[in-house]
């Protein structure tokens, strides 16, 4: 039997933002404060698909 030992902690978060436009800096501030590594945003109301860089973070989205 092999013992598994973790190597640190990864923090995931979810947030229902009800529209992303104009909230980018608020979201990055919260990410920094909570030290979340991966964040899933819902109800962003983004259209189409794409990738955006917001400050030090990458937003990958797929909308309607």
N, C-alpha and C positions, 0 to 999 in steps of 0.2 A: 504494500500500500504506500502511495506517495503522499507526503504531506505538502499541502499548498500553502505558501506564505505570500500574502499580498505585498505589493510594493507601493504603498501610499494610498491616498484617497482621491477618488474622482467624484466631483459633485455635479449632479445633473439638476436642472430646474425646468419648470414649465410656467408659462405666464400667458393668460388670456388678455391681450392688449387692446382689443376692440378698436383696431385701427392703428397702424404704425406711423403714419405720416406725422412728422413733428415731434415724435417721442423718442427718436433715436438716441439723443444724448441722455435722456432720463433712463433709458434701458441700459446703456453702457455704464452709467453711474451705479445702477443697482447691481450689475454684473460684477463690477470692481468691489463694491462693498460686501457682497455675499460670497465672493471668490468662486462663483459658479464657472465650471469649465465648459459645459455644454448646456445650452438653453434652447428649449423648444417653445416657439411663440405660436399662439393660435389667434385666429380672427385678425390677421394683419391687414386684410383688405387689399393686399398687393395683387396686381394683375399680372398674368403671364408667369414666366419662370425666369430666374436669373440669379446672379450673385452680385452682392454689393459689399464694399469695404466701408465699415463705419468705425472710425477711430482705429483701435487695435484689433477689431473683431471682423469676422466675415459672416455676412448674412446670406444664407442660401434659402431661396424661397420658391414655392410653387403655388400660385394662386388660381383664381377662377378664370 
